[in-house]
Amino acid sequence: MSLLARTALRQVARAARPTSSVRTFTALARPAVASIASRATIAKVASSQSRGIKTIDFGGTKETVYERSDYPPAKLQETFKNDTLAILGYGPQGRGQALNLRDNKLNVIVGVRKGSSWDKAVDEGWVPGKTLFEIEEACDKGTIIMNLLSDAAQSKLWSVVKRYLTKGKTLYFSHGFSVVYPEDTGVIPPKDVDVILVAPKGSGTTVRSLFQSGRGINSSVAVYQDVSGKAKERAIALGIAVGSGYLYETT
């Protein structure tokens, strides 16, 4: 059975299951399109909290929330001063996150095949050989490899990406399907790298536009594998850096 067919069957099976209040990394294996609550409600609840980590009760389900104001650009720059953030893919999500990282003045590069996406990246100021590379070279240069390729491309190119996931690096996703269903995708991260996820609750276009308007999108954040002991801290900071206004911690 093809990967596409298996994916469709899984979606049908999920639709038939009762809704669970338990939020897990597995839940993030499907596109995060439904918000926990409306932006107006979230803003109202969050505005009543003091600065720092917040715990909000949504109908009996407690969520830990981190907000953009707690991670100003200077703090982000200090956190990632020794890192090269390698964005793989320049589709809507890759583009939005890459541009936001660049605007936050972090050391970010883009890895993409030559073609229309490459040309678009060049048009938007990414410089071949400096900030724009083929996927293999971007993976080699990156200390944090942000895999924002499509699910199909993540599976197809996994052998290439894995080759450059050396000890101490971080692997980042915005969609959990690849690691949650390794039997379908073949994506099994090495045991000596951190694996984290930031899942914006909207398209890459929205990620970009909300960042530009000074607000930020709502996102979920999760740690799949913590080798360094700092995976959670860095996942939260990255979530803000890519354009999140509020981050909701899940497991």
ABEGO torsion letter per residue (X at the ends): XBAAAAAAAAAAAAAABBBBABBBAAAAABBBABBABBAAAAAAAAAABBBEBBBBBBGGBBBBBBBAAABBAAAAAAAAAABBBBBBEABAAAAAAAAAAAAAGBBBBBBBBBEAAAAAAAAAGBBBGAABBBAAAAAAABABBBBABBAAAAAAAAAAAAAABBBGBBBBBABAAAAABAAAAGBBBBAABBBBBBBBBEBAAAAAAAAAAGBEBBBBBBBABBAAGAAAAAAAAAAAAAGBABBBBBX
